[in-house]
Amino acid sequence: MNAVSSFPYLPTASTTPLGMEVLRGLTARTKRLSPWLFYDERGSVLFEAITELPEYYLTRTEREIFAEHGDAILGAAGDSAQAILELGAGTAAKTDLLLAAAVRHRGEVAYYPIDIASSALDQARSRIAREMPQVSVQPIVSDYTRSLGELPGSERSRLVLYIGSSIGNFEPQAAAALLRRLRRQLAAGDRLLLGVDHVKDRTTLVRAYNDGAGVTAEFNRNVLSRINAELGGSFRPRLFRHRAVWNDRESRIEMHLESLVAQEVTIAALDLTVRFRRGESIHTENSYKFTAEAVKALLARGGFAPRQHWTDARSWFGVYLAEAV
Ligand SMILES: C[S@@+](CC[C@H](N)C(=O)[O-])C[C@H]1O[C@@H](n2cnc3c(N)ncnc32)[C@H](O)[C@@H]1O
């Protein structure tokens, strides 16, 4: 197929991060797409809707922990909270609770939310500027898996927030490598606050990623619409079924998009035709679930010493404070 010239897409799309990821993922023997591809503008809105779903306990539970222990967390972070950085901040809705605690502790706070989704960061900036004038917000649109070398605020001690269970999207080796890269950018004594989802019963886990209203299914299929819009794809999202499964051996929820029929999809900007067998799936996300021991081991592999952690009454979610050592 040579359809590039008939579409208004750059012929160099295969060298953009999106193009490279789609090319690599859909030509692999087991098709896969990275979860960061979910977060275009519509994906960010759908994620916000997910956080409100009755089945999606993660955001609600972490927010409860921040509401109850925000002051203790900021107290334990001590001097490190002169500058607060957040990886994958999104709209930073529940971060408000930590920022408010930081203002109570320090009076003024510099906050650097980092995200690939500029629309989500815009929302965060205008809300925080309006509601918390003591917080100076400096959003950074960036992919933290590529550009951790440019972390701001190095003239002060820093507290890095990596919450919302986002570390769970990485396979164990990659998660440890990401923490090591982060550690190299920090000074000894800087802190990391890591929010992770704990292992729990399978039904609760699967329902959180397969809600009754079908919002997570829309979120998952949105990646196909994004490829259509940005790379001239011919995906018909309705011909893919959303599937969430618990993989006990790997301790993770997997999200897949399963082709309902044998079909061919073209992606003009990549000059690519992708064939699907009926039942073949694209693996779009992993969400690893941790025990407290596994989190501490991961932090240690990343170069951080676990100091303290907080959890909810059911111990469904954990927030771990660790020190760069
Ligand atoms: C699951 S949401 C979590 C948002 C928020 N931290 C929370 O706890 O609700 C993941 C966020 O990370 C962002 N993200 C995903 N991969 C990223 C990457 N490689 N670099 C920067 N941001 C990323 C997404 O745009 C999204 O806003």
The ligand as an SDF file (V2000), in Angstrom:
LIG
                    3D

 27 29  0  0  0  0  0  0  0  0999 V2000
   -3.8850    7.0750   35.1120 C   0  0  0  0  0  0  0  0  0  0  0  0
   -3.7110    8.7900   34.7720 S   0  0  0  0  0  0  0  0  0  0  0  0
   -3.3570    9.3760   36.4100 C   0  0  0  0  0  0  0  0  0  0  0  0
   -3.6050   10.8360   36.5750 C   0  0  0  0  0  0  0  0  0  0  0  0
   -3.3920   11.3450   37.9990 C   0  0  0  0  0  0  0  0  0  0  0  0
   -1.9910   11.2410   38.3940 N   0  0  0  0  0  0  0  0  0  0  0  0
   -4.2470   10.6000   38.9760 C   0  0  0  0  0  0  0  0  0  0  0  0
   -3.6950   10.0240   39.9020 O   0  0  0  0  0  0  0  0  0  0  0  0
   -5.4840   10.6140   38.8350 O   0  0  0  0  0  0  0  0  0  0  0  0
   -2.1380    8.8280   34.0110 C   0  0  0  0  0  0  0  0  0  0  0  0
   -1.6700   10.2160   33.6110 C   0  0  0  0  0  0  0  0  0  0  0  0
   -0.2950   10.1080   33.2050 O   0  0  0  0  0  0  0  0  0  0  0  0
   -0.1140   10.7270   31.9560 C   0  0  0  0  0  0  0  0  0  0  0  0
    0.9460    9.9790   31.2740 N   0  0  0  0  0  0  0  0  0  0  0  0
    0.9040    8.6850   30.8610 C   0  0  0  0  0  0  0  0  0  0  0  0
    2.0870    8.3260   30.3440 N   0  0  0  0  0  0  0  0  0  0  0  0
    2.8950    9.4320   30.4310 C   0  0  0  0  0  0  0  0  0  0  0  0
    4.2380    9.6970   30.0530 C   0  0  0  0  0  0  0  0  0  0  0  0
    4.9910    8.7440   29.4980 N   0  0  0  0  0  0  0  0  0  0  0  0
    4.7490   10.9290   30.2680 N   0  0  0  0  0  0  0  0  0  0  0  0
    3.9800   11.9080   30.8330 C   0  0  0  0  0  0  0  0  0  0  0  0
    2.6900   11.7070   31.2310 N   0  0  0  0  0  0  0  0  0  0  0  0
    2.1650   10.4900   31.0160 C   0  0  0  0  0  0  0  0  0  0  0  0
   -1.4480   10.6880   31.2610 C   0  0  0  0  0  0  0  0  0  0  0  0
   -1.5970   11.7170   30.3080 O   0  0  0  0  0  0  0  0  0  0  0  0
   -2.4100   10.8250   32.4410 C   0  0  0  0  0  0  0  0  0  0  0  0
   -2.7050   12.1690   32.7120 O   0  0  0  0  0  0  0  0  0  0  0  0
  1  2  1  0
  2  3  1  0
  2 10  1  0
  3  4  1  0
  4  5  1  0
  5  6  1  0
  5  7  1  0
  7  8  2  0
  7  9  1  0
 10 11  1  0
 11 12  1  0
 11 26  1  0
 12 13  1  0
 13 14  1  0
 13 24  1  0
 14 15  1  0
 14 23  1  0
 15 16  2  0
 16 17  1  0
 17 18  1  0
 17 23  2  0
 18 19  1  0
 18 20  2  0
 20 21  1  0
 21 22  2  0
 22 23  1  0
 24 25  1  0
 24 26  1  0
 26 27  1  0
M  CHG  2   2   1   9  -1
M  END
$$$$
